[in-house]
Amino acid sequence: MIENIIHSIFWEPSEKAVKEIKKLIPKVHEAEQHFAQFSSDDVKAKTEEFKALFTDLDMHQDAEKISAILESIKIEAFALVKQACKILDWQDFELPSGKKVTWNMIPYDVQLVGGFALHAGNISEMKTGEWKTLVATLPAYLNALTGNPVHIVTVNDYLAGRDAEEMGILYNMLGLTVGVVHSGQQKELKKQAYECDIVYATNNELGFDYLRDNMVIKKEDKTQSKLFFAIVDEVDSILIDEARTPLIISMPDNEPTSKYMRFAQIAKQLKKWSDYKIDEKGKTAILTEDGVAQIEKMIGVENIYVSSHYNDIHHIENALKAKAAYQKDQDYLVQNNEVLIIDEHTGRVLAGRRYSEGLHQAIEAKEWVPIQQESKTLASITFQNYFRMYRKLAGMTGTAETEKEEFYKVYGLDTLVVPTNKPIMREDRSDLLFKNEKGKFAYVLNLIKQLHETGQPILVGTVSVEKSEYLSRELKKLSIPHNVLNAKQHDKEAEIISGAGEKGAITIATNMAGRWTDIKLGKGVAQLGGLIVLGTEKHETRRIDNQLRGRSGRQWILFVPIQRRVPVRLLHDPLRRNTCG
C-alpha cells in the first residue's frame, strides 16, 4: 500500500503519459469493429471523408481548429490504418524496384501507443527491433489528412527509398500519395515528391533543399513545400549528435593551397606544452607566448599580430590540431588520396563532408595528399534551427531516455518510453574492469577463441577503426576466421551484417554496427544461446553503448520474400519470448 502511494507521488511523467495513451487503445479496438467489413474502396472513401473536414483550412491561421479536428478523428484514423493492414495481410506485391514482397504487418497495441505519442509531438522511445517504421505510418496518415505534407526523416537515401517503397503499399491502400526525396534528384522530380501527402527524405537533403530554396530568385523555383509535421527516425542521432552540425552551401575560394604545407612544416617544429597546448577532448590547440615568439622568429617578423601574417596564427593552430588532436583511422580515413571524415557517433564515413575554416586542408597537408581549395560560405543552417521551424515535430529512437532533458530544453519535446510488445530475453551483464589494455584484449581474444570452438556467433564492438584492425591482426595470428566492419569496409556493410548471426560468425565492428542494422540468427544459433554482443570500450555517450547492446534481443516484424514464405506472422530473434501474434 505504502509502495503504491510513493510510486504514485514520484511516478515518471513518461509513465503517466503512456498510461493515459493506453486508455485510447480499447477505443481503437471498438472503432475497428465499425471498419471490419470495409473493402479497399471503402477505406479510400473514408480517407476522402476525413480530408473534407480540413478543406480551406490554413496550417498557420487555423492551427487550433486543425488540431481540434485531428483530436476528434484520431481514434478512427488509427483504426482505419489497422483495417487497411488487415486487408493487405498476406497479399503479394512487386515494388517499383522490382523486389517482390508479401505484406504481413498489423500494428500491435504498443505500436498504437507509439503512434499516439508521435502524433502528440513527443519523442517515442521504442526498443530496437520494435519496427518503428510501421509505427510512423499511423501519425503520418492522420496528419496528412489535413492536406499538409508529412515529412518522415531518415538517415540515408537507401532507408528513405526502402521505407517509401514498402510503406507506400499501405499509404496507397489508404488513398495517400508518397514521395521520396534523395540527393542528385532532378529538380522537377524533387518538386513533385515534395507535393505528395507523405514525403520520405534524409535530414541532409531536407536541410540543403531549404538552403537552396532561400537562394532562388523566383518563388516558383522553390522545391520544398510547407514545413508542417516532421517525424524524425533515429531522432537522438539527428537532433542531438548532429544538432549543431552546420549544413553549408559554398563556393571555392581562390587562395593558393601551397600555404597549408608551409603551416604544416612550421607546426612540426613546435614543441607540445612549451610552444602550444592541446585539449584532446575538445580538439583545440592554443599557442603559448613562447610558441608565438618561435613563429615570429621563423617567418622573420617582430610582432605577428600587427603584420600581414596575422591570419597565419589561425592556420598554424589548425596545423597543430591536425598534428596532435586528429588521429588517422579514428577521426578520419585516407582513401584514394582523399581525407574522409569518420562520424564519431556512427563510425561511418561522412561522404561529401569537410572540416571548415581550413582544418580539412591542414589535415590534407599533414597526410601529404592533394590539398583542395578552401570554400566561401554562401548559405548555412544547423539541424537544430531547421527542425525547429516545423509546425509540429516528433521523433523515434531506441535510445532517447538519456537525452530527455536536452530534448525538452532545446525542442520542447517530452520523451515517452513505450513498452515492448514481448519481454526482452537478452541477458545484460555487468562491466569488467582490467588493469591495462593489454590484459583487456587478451581476455577478449581468449573469449572469442572459446566461442569459436562452440560455434556461437559474437559481435565485438570497438571505438575506432584502429582498434578494430588491431583485433583483426591478433585473430589472424590465431588463425581464427572473422569479418571486420568499419568505415573502410562500409560498402560491404549489408553483406557482413547479413552473416553476423550465422553459426560460427565472428564480427569485429566499430559503432557502425550500432544503428540501422538488423542481424538475423542462423540455423541452430538459438540452441547455442543466440548472438553475443561484446563491447570492448565505453563510448562517450551511453546511447552508443545501448545501441550496440540492442543488436541482440530484437523482435522481427518483416516483409517475407514471396519465394521464401513461411506460415508464421512473426519472424523473431530466439533471445526474445516472441510467438505468432
PLY file of the C-alpha trace (Angstrom):
ply
format ascii 1.0
element vertex 581
property float x
property float y
property float z
element edge 580
property int vertex1
property int vertex2
end_header
0.00 0.00 0.00
2.74 2.42 1.06
4.79 1.43 -2.02
1.84 2.29 -4.27
1.43 5.73 -2.64
5.16 6.50 -3.00
5.16 5.29 -6.60
2.15 7.49 -7.45
3.86 10.58 -5.98
7.20 10.04 -7.73
5.84 8.47 -10.91
7.81 9.36 -14.01
5.92 11.77 -16.34
6.64 9.29 -19.14
4.79 6.53 -17.29
1.83 8.79 -16.60
1.60 9.89 -20.24
1.87 6.31 -21.52
-0.82 5.19 -19.07
-3.15 7.91 -20.41
-2.43 6.89 -24.01
-3.16 3.25 -23.20
-6.72 4.29 -22.32
-7.21 5.08 -26.03
-6.39 1.53 -27.19
-9.78 -0.04 -26.29
-11.43 2.81 -28.20
-9.34 1.94 -31.28
-10.45 -1.70 -30.94
-14.05 -0.55 -30.75
-13.66 1.65 -33.84
-12.07 -1.30 -35.67
-15.37 -3.16 -35.43
-17.07 -0.44 -37.49
-14.47 -0.89 -40.24
-14.30 -4.70 -40.07
-16.23 -5.18 -43.32
-14.51 -2.33 -45.19
-13.06 -3.03 -48.63
-10.10 -1.14 -50.11
-12.55 1.21 -51.86
-14.33 1.86 -48.55
-11.02 2.73 -46.91
-10.19 5.27 -49.64
-13.69 6.77 -49.40
-13.27 7.20 -45.64
-9.96 8.96 -46.23
-11.69 11.43 -48.57
-14.35 11.97 -45.90
-11.63 12.80 -43.37
-9.86 15.14 -45.80
-13.06 17.11 -46.41
-13.02 18.19 -42.77
-9.89 20.27 -43.43
-10.98 21.98 -46.66
-9.76 25.58 -46.90
-8.00 25.48 -43.50
-4.57 27.12 -43.32
-1.93 25.46 -41.15
-0.91 28.83 -39.63
-4.14 30.80 -39.38
-6.35 27.82 -38.46
-3.84 25.90 -36.35
-6.15 25.49 -33.35
-9.08 24.32 -35.46
-6.89 21.81 -37.32
-5.58 20.49 -34.01
-9.13 20.10 -32.62
-10.32 18.16 -35.69
-7.28 15.87 -35.56
-8.05 15.07 -31.93
-11.66 14.29 -32.79
-10.78 11.79 -35.56
-7.51 10.25 -34.31
-9.18 7.11 -32.89
-10.99 6.39 -36.15
-7.91 7.22 -38.24
-5.70 4.78 -36.34
-8.41 2.11 -36.56
-8.66 2.68 -40.31
-4.90 2.21 -40.73
-5.16 -1.05 -38.83
-8.06 -2.17 -41.04
-6.03 -1.32 -44.16
-3.20 -3.53 -42.81
-5.68 -6.37 -42.33
-6.92 -6.03 -45.91
-3.30 -6.14 -47.12
-2.37 -9.06 -44.87
-0.52 -11.78 -46.82
-1.07 -10.10 -50.17
1.84 -10.22 -52.63
3.32 -7.06 -54.14
6.02 -6.15 -56.63
7.70 -2.90 -55.60
8.88 -0.28 -58.14
12.43 -1.50 -57.53
11.40 -4.96 -58.74
11.57 -6.51 -55.27
8.70 -8.92 -54.55
7.31 -8.96 -51.02
4.34 -10.13 -49.00
2.73 -7.68 -46.57
2.45 -9.27 -43.13
2.24 -6.36 -40.68
-0.66 -5.37 -38.43
0.14 -2.87 -35.62
0.27 -4.23 -32.10
-1.23 -2.25 -29.23
2.19 -0.93 -28.15
2.74 0.31 -31.69
-0.56 2.20 -31.47
0.75 3.71 -28.21
3.92 4.78 -30.01
1.84 6.28 -32.82
-0.29 8.34 -30.44
2.88 9.55 -28.69
4.28 10.77 -32.02
1.02 12.45 -33.01
1.11 14.43 -29.76
4.55 15.77 -30.70
6.75 13.63 -28.45
9.87 11.55 -28.68
8.78 7.92 -28.73
11.47 5.62 -27.33
10.82 2.15 -28.67
13.43 -0.54 -28.25
15.37 -1.68 -31.29
13.50 -4.22 -33.36
10.01 -2.95 -32.44
9.50 -1.88 -36.08
9.26 1.89 -35.70
8.84 2.21 -39.47
5.29 0.86 -39.18
4.59 2.99 -36.09
5.33 6.17 -38.07
2.60 5.38 -40.62
-0.13 5.92 -38.00
0.53 9.60 -37.11
1.76 10.26 -40.67
-1.60 9.18 -42.13
-3.59 11.12 -39.53
-1.71 14.39 -40.03
-1.53 14.10 -43.83
-5.35 14.24 -43.86
-5.00 17.98 -43.22
-3.74 18.48 -46.77
-0.29 19.43 -45.49
2.71 17.20 -46.21
4.21 14.99 -43.52
7.97 14.57 -43.73
9.39 11.28 -42.45
13.09 11.83 -41.89
15.63 9.02 -42.25
19.41 9.00 -42.05
20.34 7.90 -45.58
18.93 7.70 -49.10
18.73 3.91 -49.01
16.40 3.88 -45.98
14.31 6.74 -47.37
13.79 4.85 -50.64
13.20 1.49 -48.96
10.65 2.83 -46.45
8.84 4.89 -49.10
8.50 1.78 -51.28
7.48 -0.63 -48.56
5.20 1.65 -46.55
3.89 3.05 -49.83
1.86 -0.16 -50.11
-0.10 0.90 -47.03
-0.37 4.60 -47.95
-1.69 3.73 -51.41
-4.31 1.48 -49.84
-5.33 4.43 -47.66
-5.59 6.77 -50.65
-2.50 8.89 -49.96
0.40 9.76 -52.24
4.00 9.02 -51.29
7.17 10.73 -52.47
10.85 10.21 -51.81
13.50 12.93 -51.95
17.13 11.98 -52.46
20.43 13.52 -53.44
21.10 14.05 -57.14
17.39 14.09 -57.94
16.18 16.24 -60.85
14.57 19.47 -59.66
11.15 18.74 -61.20
11.03 15.23 -59.73
12.03 16.61 -56.35
9.31 19.24 -56.52
6.73 16.56 -57.34
7.92 14.46 -54.40
7.52 17.39 -52.00
3.93 17.86 -53.16
2.95 14.34 -52.03
1.00 13.65 -48.83
3.88 11.69 -47.28
7.49 12.58 -48.06
10.46 10.38 -47.13
13.79 12.20 -47.10
17.12 12.41 -45.30
17.86 15.17 -42.81
20.72 16.35 -45.03
18.60 16.65 -48.17
15.79 18.48 -46.35
18.24 20.99 -44.91
20.08 21.58 -48.18
16.81 21.95 -50.11
15.76 24.61 -47.61
19.03 26.49 -48.18
18.74 26.17 -51.96
15.16 27.44 -51.86
16.31 30.52 -49.98
18.84 31.29 -52.71
16.41 31.26 -55.66
15.26 34.48 -57.30
11.72 33.43 -58.22
9.26 31.90 -55.76
8.15 29.29 -58.32
11.72 27.95 -58.45
11.45 26.65 -54.88
11.11 22.89 -54.44
10.35 22.33 -50.76
6.76 22.53 -49.58
5.36 23.61 -46.20
7.17 22.62 -43.00
4.13 21.18 -41.24
4.96 17.94 -39.41
8.25 16.03 -39.29
8.71 12.57 -37.81
12.43 12.04 -37.29
13.75 8.47 -37.17
16.85 7.92 -35.00
15.97 11.31 -33.54
18.80 11.32 -30.98
21.37 10.98 -33.76
19.90 13.84 -35.81
18.62 16.28 -33.18
21.31 15.70 -30.53
24.50 14.27 -32.06
24.32 16.29 -35.28
22.21 19.15 -33.94
24.88 21.83 -34.27
26.46 20.43 -37.42
26.09 23.21 -40.00
24.85 22.41 -43.47
26.81 24.69 -45.77
26.42 25.68 -49.39
29.73 27.12 -50.53
31.90 28.02 -53.48
35.68 27.53 -53.89
37.95 30.34 -52.74
40.82 31.38 -54.98
43.57 31.45 -52.36
46.64 29.26 -53.08
46.79 25.89 -51.31
50.59 25.77 -51.03
50.46 27.82 -47.80
48.99 24.83 -45.91
52.16 22.78 -46.49
54.19 25.69 -45.10
51.97 25.84 -41.99
52.32 22.06 -41.53
56.13 22.39 -41.63
56.03 25.17 -39.03
53.77 23.07 -36.77
56.24 20.16 -36.92
58.97 22.36 -35.43
56.88 23.50 -32.46
57.06 21.62 -29.13
53.98 20.45 -27.24
53.31 22.20 -23.90
56.18 24.69 -24.27
55.11 26.17 -27.64
51.46 25.12 -27.68
48.81 23.42 -25.56
46.36 20.81 -26.82
42.94 19.94 -25.44
42.50 16.47 -26.96
38.90 16.08 -25.79
37.85 19.48 -27.14
40.21 19.10 -30.12
41.64 22.59 -29.75
45.18 24.00 -29.93
46.42 27.24 -28.35
49.82 28.80 -28.93
51.79 29.89 -25.86
53.82 33.12 -25.74
56.97 31.07 -26.43
55.24 29.47 -29.41
54.26 32.83 -30.87
57.85 34.03 -30.39
59.12 30.92 -32.21
56.78 31.55 -35.15
57.81 35.22 -35.35
61.44 34.07 -35.49
60.68 31.51 -38.25
58.82 33.91 -40.54
61.02 36.93 -39.73
58.58 39.43 -38.20
58.87 41.39 -34.96
55.18 41.27 -34.00
52.92 38.85 -35.90
49.74 40.47 -34.53
50.39 43.76 -36.32
51.79 42.26 -39.51
50.35 40.87 -42.74
50.88 37.39 -41.22
48.21 37.89 -38.53
45.83 35.32 -40.12
48.65 32.76 -40.14
48.09 32.23 -36.41
44.70 30.61 -37.12
46.14 28.35 -39.81
49.13 27.31 -37.67
46.78 26.39 -34.81
44.80 24.31 -37.34
48.04 22.59 -38.35
48.73 21.85 -34.67
45.23 20.43 -34.21
45.70 18.28 -37.30
49.04 17.08 -35.94
48.08 16.37 -32.32
44.29 16.17 -31.91
43.02 14.50 -35.10
44.05 10.88 -35.48
44.10 8.84 -38.69
41.73 5.82 -38.63
39.93 7.32 -35.66
38.77 10.78 -36.73
39.35 10.34 -40.46
40.45 7.93 -43.18
42.78 8.44 -46.10
41.46 6.67 -49.20
42.29 7.31 -52.85
44.41 10.32 -51.90
41.49 11.92 -50.08
40.80 12.69 -46.40
37.38 11.33 -45.38
35.75 12.25 -42.07
34.54 9.43 -39.79
31.34 10.20 -37.87
32.23 9.77 -34.18
28.68 8.63 -33.38
28.02 6.15 -36.18
31.52 5.08 -37.25
30.55 5.73 -40.88
32.29 7.91 -43.45
30.60 11.28 -43.84
30.59 11.40 -47.62
30.95 14.89 -49.06
31.60 16.50 -45.66
34.72 18.54 -44.99
36.06 20.29 -41.90
35.63 24.04 -42.21
37.85 27.10 -41.76
40.97 25.48 -43.20
41.12 22.48 -40.84
40.49 19.94 -43.61
43.30 21.49 -45.66
45.58 21.25 -42.62
44.88 17.51 -42.32
45.43 17.07 -46.07
48.81 18.78 -45.70
49.66 16.54 -42.72
48.83 13.41 -44.75
50.57 14.63 -47.94
47.50 14.24 -50.15
46.27 16.79 -52.74
45.00 19.90 -50.96
41.62 21.15 -52.13
40.63 24.80 -52.21
39.08 26.29 -49.09
35.50 27.44 -49.61
33.44 30.57 -49.07
30.10 30.05 -47.32
27.03 31.20 -49.27
24.31 29.78 -47.00
24.27 27.76 -43.80
21.86 26.29 -41.24
22.11 23.76 -38.41
19.70 20.84 -37.99
18.70 22.31 -34.65
17.49 25.53 -36.26
15.98 23.82 -39.30
13.79 21.30 -37.49
12.51 23.88 -35.02
10.81 25.62 -37.95
8.29 22.77 -38.36
4.80 23.42 -37.05
4.97 20.09 -35.22
7.94 17.83 -34.55
8.22 14.27 -33.24
10.84 11.56 -33.22
11.57 7.88 -32.74
14.60 6.03 -31.44
15.57 3.13 -29.24
17.82 5.31 -27.07
16.29 8.66 -26.08
15.78 8.45 -22.32
19.36 9.52 -21.52
18.88 12.75 -23.51
15.31 13.58 -22.42
16.36 16.79 -20.64
18.05 18.21 -23.74
15.10 17.20 -25.97
12.80 19.19 -23.70
15.04 22.22 -23.19
16.01 22.66 -26.85
12.95 21.42 -28.73
10.17 21.36 -26.14
9.72 17.63 -26.73
8.80 15.15 -23.99
10.26 11.66 -24.14
7.84 8.77 -23.67
9.19 5.26 -23.15
6.89 2.81 -24.94
6.89 -0.75 -23.55
7.96 -3.63 -25.78
5.42 -5.98 -27.29
7.02 -9.02 -25.62
9.53 -9.18 -22.73
13.18 -8.85 -23.76
15.06 -12.10 -23.10
18.53 -10.61 -23.57
20.87 -11.02 -20.61
22.72 -7.76 -19.87
25.88 -8.43 -17.91
27.94 -6.06 -15.77
31.10 -4.35 -16.99
34.51 -5.92 -16.47
37.49 -3.75 -15.47
41.09 -4.53 -16.42
44.41 -3.21 -15.14
45.56 -2.28 -18.65
44.56 -2.52 -22.30
46.88 -5.45 -22.94
45.06 -7.54 -20.34
41.67 -6.48 -21.66
42.37 -7.50 -25.25
43.98 -10.77 -24.07
40.67 -11.56 -22.34
38.67 -10.57 -25.44
40.78 -12.76 -27.72
40.51 -15.72 -25.34
36.71 -15.32 -25.16
36.44 -15.16 -28.95
38.55 -18.31 -29.20
36.27 -20.16 -26.75
33.10 -19.07 -28.57
34.61 -20.00 -31.93
35.01 -23.56 -30.66
31.30 -23.73 -29.69
30.06 -22.02 -32.86
28.14 -19.29 -31.01
28.30 -16.05 -33.06
29.81 -12.93 -31.49
29.74 -9.26 -32.41
32.68 -7.36 -30.91
32.27 -3.59 -30.70
35.29 -1.26 -30.83
35.55 2.53 -30.65
37.78 3.14 -33.66
38.98 1.75 -36.98
42.43 1.40 -35.42
41.19 -0.84 -32.56
39.08 -2.98 -34.90
42.10 -3.58 -37.13
44.31 -4.39 -34.13
41.88 -7.11 -33.01
41.70 -8.39 -36.58
45.50 -8.73 -36.77
45.56 -10.64 -33.48
42.81 -13.01 -34.64
44.71 -13.68 -37.86
47.73 -14.73 -35.77
45.44 -17.25 -34.07
44.09 -18.40 -37.48
40.53 -17.55 -36.40
38.32 -16.57 -39.39
36.33 -13.34 -38.90
34.88 -10.28 -40.60
35.74 -6.63 -39.95
33.14 -3.89 -40.27
34.44 -0.33 -40.11
34.46 2.81 -42.22
36.96 1.21 -44.61
34.53 -1.63 -45.40
31.34 0.47 -45.38
30.49 -0.71 -48.91
30.32 -4.30 -47.61
28.19 -3.47 -44.57
25.00 -5.23 -45.71
26.95 -8.35 -46.70
28.90 -8.53 -43.42
25.87 -7.86 -41.20
23.70 -10.38 -43.07
26.07 -13.15 -41.94
26.91 -11.85 -38.44
24.27 -14.05 -36.80
25.27 -17.27 -38.55
26.78 -20.17 -36.63
30.49 -19.60 -36.02
30.40 -15.98 -37.22
32.85 -13.55 -35.64
32.38 -9.86 -36.48
34.73 -7.11 -35.30
32.97 -3.77 -35.74
33.11 -0.10 -34.89
29.90 1.64 -33.79
28.76 1.30 -37.42
27.06 -1.88 -36.23
25.08 0.04 -33.60
22.35 1.58 -35.78
20.22 0.80 -38.81
21.42 -2.78 -38.96
19.46 -5.98 -38.45
21.32 -9.16 -37.51
19.28 -12.30 -38.12
20.22 -15.52 -36.36
21.23 -18.54 -38.41
20.03 -22.10 -38.10
20.88 -23.73 -34.78
22.15 -20.48 -33.18
19.18 -20.30 -30.79
20.22 -23.57 -29.19
23.72 -22.16 -28.64
22.33 -19.15 -26.75
21.88 -16.63 -29.55
24.14 -13.76 -30.53
26.71 -12.45 -28.03
27.49 -8.73 -28.19
30.76 -7.68 -26.55
31.68 -4.01 -26.16
35.43 -3.56 -25.68
35.31 0.06 -24.52
32.81 2.65 -23.29
31.79 5.35 -25.75
31.49 8.97 -24.73
27.70 8.72 -24.70
25.82 5.85 -23.09
23.38 5.82 -26.00
26.02 4.41 -28.37
26.69 1.56 -25.94
22.94 0.92 -25.70
22.64 0.88 -29.49
25.33 -1.78 -29.73
23.66 -3.76 -26.95
20.40 -3.56 -28.89
21.76 -5.71 -31.73
20.74 -8.66 -29.57
17.23 -9.37 -28.25
15.29 -7.92 -31.18
11.74 -8.53 -32.35
11.23 -9.02 -36.07
8.13 -7.97 -37.96
9.35 -8.23 -41.51
8.29 -8.39 -45.09
8.56 -12.02 -46.15
10.06 -12.52 -49.63
7.48 -14.36 -51.74
9.83 -17.17 -52.70
10.51 -17.92 -49.01
7.07 -17.54 -47.49
6.73 -19.13 -44.06
3.50 -19.95 -42.23
4.06 -17.56 -39.32
3.39 -13.89 -38.92
6.36 -13.07 -36.72
9.96 -13.84 -37.56
11.91 -13.40 -34.37
15.18 -13.45 -32.53
15.17 -16.52 -30.26
16.57 -14.39 -27.44
13.06 -12.91 -27.11
9.95 -14.70 -25.96
8.07 -14.00 -29.18
5.29 -16.13 -30.60
2.91 -15.77 -33.52
0.57 -12.90 -32.81
0 1
1 2
2 3
3 4
4 5
5 6
6 7
7 8
8 9
9 10
10 11
11 12
12 13
13 14
14 15
15 16
16 17
17 18
18 19
19 20
20 21
21 22
22 23
23 24
24 25
25 26
26 27
27 28
28 29
29 30
30 31
31 32
32 33
33 34
34 35
35 36
36 37
37 38
38 39
39 40
40 41
41 42
42 43
43 44
44 45
45 46
46 47
47 48
48 49
49 50
50 51
51 52
52 53
53 54
54 55
55 56
56 57
57 58
58 59
59 60
60 61
61 62
62 63
63 64
64 65
65 66
66 67
67 68
68 69
69 70
70 71
71 72
72 73
73 74
74 75
75 76
76 77
77 78
78 79
79 80
80 81
81 82
82 83
83 84
84 85
85 86
86 87
87 88
88 89
89 90
90 91
91 92
92 93
93 94
94 95
95 96
96 97
97 98
98 99
99 100
100 101
101 102
102 103
103 104
104 105
105 106
106 107
107 108
108 109
109 110
110 111
111 112
112 113
113 114
114 115
115 116
116 117
117 118
118 119
119 120
120 121
121 122
122 123
123 124
124 125
125 126
126 127
127 128
128 129
129 130
130 131
131 132
132 133
133 134
134 135
135 136
136 137
137 138
138 139
139 140
140 141
141 142
142 143
143 144
144 145
145 146
146 147
147 148
148 149
149 150
150 151
151 152
152 153
153 154
154 155
155 156
156 157
157 158
158 159
159 160
160 161
161 162
162 163
163 164
164 165
165 166
166 167
167 168
168 169
169 170
170 171
171 172
172 173
173 174
174 175
175 176
176 177
177 178
178 179
179 180
180 181
181 182
182 183
183 184
184 185
185 186
186 187
187 188
188 189
189 190
190 191
191 192
192 193
193 194
194 195
195 196
196 197
197 198
198 199
199 200
200 201
201 202
202 203
203 204
204 205
205 206
206 207
207 208
208 209
209 210
210 211
211 212
212 213
213 214
214 215
215 216
216 217
217 218
218 219
219 220
220 221
221 222
222 223
223 224
224 225
225 226
226 227
227 228
228 229
229 230
230 231
231 232
232 233
233 234
234 235
235 236
236 237
237 238
238 239
239 240
240 241
241 242
242 243
243 244
244 245
245 246
246 247
247 248
248 249
249 250
250 251
251 252
252 253
253 254
254 255
255 256
256 257
257 258
258 259
259 260
260 261
261 262
262 263
263 264
264 265
265 266
266 267
267 268
268 269
269 270
270 271
271 272
272 273
273 274
274 275
275 276
276 277
277 278
278 279
279 280
280 281
281 282
282 283
283 284
284 285
285 286
286 287
287 288
288 289
289 290
290 291
291 292
292 293
293 294
294 295
295 296
296 297
297 298
298 299
299 300
300 301
301 302
302 303
303 304
304 305
305 306
306 307
307 308
308 309
309 310
310 311
311 312
312 313
313 314
314 315
315 316
316 317
317 318
318 319
319 320
320 321
321 322
322 323
323 324
324 325
325 326
326 327
327 328
328 329
329 330
330 331
331 332
332 333
333 334
334 335
335 336
336 337
337 338
338 339
339 340
340 341
341 342
342 343
343 344
344 345
345 346
346 347
347 348
348 349
349 350
350 351
351 352
352 353
353 354
354 355
355 356
356 357
357 358
358 359
359 360
360 361
361 362
362 363
363 364
364 365
365 366
366 367
367 368
368 369
369 370
370 371
371 372
372 373
373 374
374 375
375 376
376 377
377 378
378 379
379 380
380 381
381 382
382 383
383 384
384 385
385 386
386 387
387 388
388 389
389 390
390 391
391 392
392 393
393 394
394 395
395 396
396 397
397 398
398 399
399 400
400 401
401 402
402 403
403 404
404 405
405 406
406 407
407 408
408 409
409 410
410 411
411 412
412 413
413 414
414 415
415 416
416 417
417 418
418 419
419 420
420 421
421 422
422 423
423 424
424 425
425 426
426 427
427 428
428 429
429 430
430 431
431 432
432 433
433 434
434 435
435 436
436 437
437 438
438 439
439 440
440 441
441 442
442 443
443 444
444 445
445 446
446 447
447 448
448 449
449 450
450 451
451 452
452 453
453 454
454 455
455 456
456 457
457 458
458 459
459 460
460 461
461 462
462 463
463 464
464 465
465 466
466 467
467 468
468 469
469 470
470 471
471 472
472 473
473 474
474 475
475 476
476 477
477 478
478 479
479 480
480 481
481 482
482 483
483 484
484 485
485 486
486 487
487 488
488 489
489 490
490 491
491 492
492 493
493 494
494 495
495 496
496 497
497 498
498 499
499 500
500 501
501 502
502 503
503 504
504 505
505 506
506 507
507 508
508 509
509 510
510 511
511 512
512 513
513 514
514 515
515 516
516 517
517 518
518 519
519 520
520 521
521 522
522 523
523 524
524 525
525 526
526 527
527 528
528 529
529 530
530 531
531 532
532 533
533 534
534 535
535 536
536 537
537 538
538 539
539 540
540 541
541 542
542 543
543 544
544 545
545 546
546 547
547 548
548 549
549 550
550 551
551 552
552 553
553 554
554 555
555 556
556 557
557 558
558 559
559 560
560 561
561 562
562 563
563 564
564 565
565 566
566 567
567 568
568 569
569 570
570 571
571 572
572 573
573 574
574 575
575 576
576 577
577 578
578 579
579 580
